[in-house]
């Protein structure tokens, strides 16, 4: 569940949230910003990939995953093709297409992910 301000404001302040373990990927950190209860059309999270870490090869059967790199240098493997994926870049990962992300730099990679429809 997203952590909202105690004033019941609809604004989520990611700077006040603690990083937690990603529920599906060991060693990856996450802040769940919005869930289906906040937005029935999308879920949104911040993801942190430590240096040398990998979000292993996987696909999503029901969601398009849109990923924007906030900071860092990574390599995205999309349908078997590796490409640099760095701060300021965005990609929409189609339903069913296998993808992997590897931190290729010396600092954590931070991403914002949007799943449409929301991931549960």
C-alpha positions as CSV (number, residue, x, y, z in Angstrom):
1,X,0.0,0.0,0.0
2,X,1.2,3.5,-0.7
3,X,2.2,5.6,2.3
4,X,0.3,8.8,2.2
5,X,0.7,11.8,4.3
6,X,-1.1,11.6,7.6
7,X,-3.2,14.7,6.6
8,X,-5.0,12.3,4.1
9,X,-3.6,14.3,1.2
10,X,-3.6,12.4,-2.1
11,X,0.0,13.4,-2.6
12,X,2.6,10.6,-1.9
13,X,6.0,11.9,-0.7
14,X,8.6,9.4,-1.7
15,X,11.3,11.3,0.2
16,X,9.6,10.3,3.5
17,X,9.4,6.6,2.6
18,X,12.0,4.0,3.5
19,X,13.4,1.7,0.9
20,X,12.2,-1.9,1.3
21,X,13.1,-5.2,-0.3
22,X,11.5,-5.8,-3.7
23,X,8.8,-8.4,-3.2
24,X,9.9,-10.5,-6.3
25,X,13.7,-9.7,-6.8
26,X,16.3,-10.4,-4.2
27,X,18.8,-7.6,-3.5
28,X,16.7,-5.0,-5.2
29,X,15.0,-2.1,-3.2
30,X,11.6,-0.6,-3.8
31,X,9.2,2.1,-2.7
32,X,5.7,1.3,-3.8
33,X,4.2,4.7,-4.6
34,X,0.8,4.0,-6.0
35,X,-1.3,0.8,-6.1
36,X,-4.5,-0.2,-7.8
37,X,-6.4,1.2,-4.8
38,X,-4.9,4.6,-5.6
39,X,-5.2,4.4,-9.4
40,X,-7.2,1.6,-11.0
41,X,-5.3,2.1,-14.3
42,X,-1.6,1.9,-13.1
43,X,0.7,1.1,-10.3
44,X,3.9,3.1,-9.7
45,X,7.1,2.4,-7.8
46,X,10.6,3.6,-7.3
47,X,13.2,0.9,-7.8
48,X,16.9,0.9,-6.8
49,X,19.4,-1.5,-8.3
50,X,22.7,-1.6,-6.4
51,X,26.0,-1.6,-8.3
52,X,26.6,-5.1,-9.9
53,X,23.0,-6.2,-9.3
54,X,20.6,-7.5,-11.9
55,X,16.8,-7.6,-12.2
56,X,16.9,-11.0,-13.9
57,X,15.2,-12.0,-17.2
58,X,11.4,-12.0,-16.9
59,X,8.3,-10.9,-18.6
60,X,4.8,-9.7,-17.6
61,X,1.8,-11.5,-18.9
62,X,-0.8,-8.8,-18.4
63,X,1.0,-5.4,-18.0
64,X,3.0,-3.0,-20.1
65,X,5.9,-1.9,-17.9
66,X,7.1,1.7,-18.6
67,X,10.5,2.4,-17.0
68,X,12.2,5.8,-16.7
69,X,15.8,6.0,-15.4
70,X,16.2,8.7,-12.8
71,X,19.9,8.1,-12.2
72,X,22.7,5.8,-13.0
73,X,23.9,3.6,-15.9
74,X,22.4,0.3,-16.8
75,X,22.1,-2.2,-19.6
76,X,18.7,-3.3,-20.7
77,X,18.2,-6.6,-22.4
78,X,15.0,-6.5,-24.4
79,X,14.0,-9.6,-26.5
80,X,17.6,-10.8,-26.5
81,X,19.2,-7.4,-27.5
82,X,21.4,-5.5,-25.0
83,X,21.4,-1.7,-25.0
84,X,22.6,1.1,-22.8
85,X,19.8,2.4,-20.6
86,X,20.8,5.5,-18.6
87,X,19.5,8.5,-16.7
88,X,17.0,10.5,-18.7
89,X,15.9,7.6,-20.9
90,X,12.5,5.9,-20.9
91,X,11.1,2.6,-22.4
92,X,7.8,0.9,-22.7
93,X,8.2,-2.9,-22.3
94,X,5.4,-4.7,-24.1
95,X,3.3,-7.4,-22.6
96,X,5.0,-10.8,-22.8
97,X,8.5,-9.5,-24.0
98,X,11.4,-10.9,-21.9
99,X,13.6,-8.2,-20.4
100,X,16.5,-7.8,-17.9
101,X,18.2,-4.8,-16.3
102,X,21.8,-4.8,-15.1
103,X,23.5,-2.0,-13.2
104,X,26.5,-1.2,-15.3
105,X,27.9,1.7,-13.3
106,X,29.6,2.4,-9.9
107,X,26.5,3.9,-8.3
108,X,22.9,2.7,-7.7
109,X,20.5,2.9,-10.6
110,X,17.2,4.5,-9.6
111,X,14.1,3.9,-11.8
112,X,10.5,4.8,-11.7
113,X,8.2,2.0,-13.0
114,X,4.7,2.3,-14.2
115,X,2.6,-0.9,-14.7
116,X,-0.6,-0.6,-16.8
117,X,-2.9,-2.1,-15.8
118,X,-1.6,-2.2,-12.1
119,X,0.5,-5.1,-11.0
120,X,-0.8,-7.0,-8.1
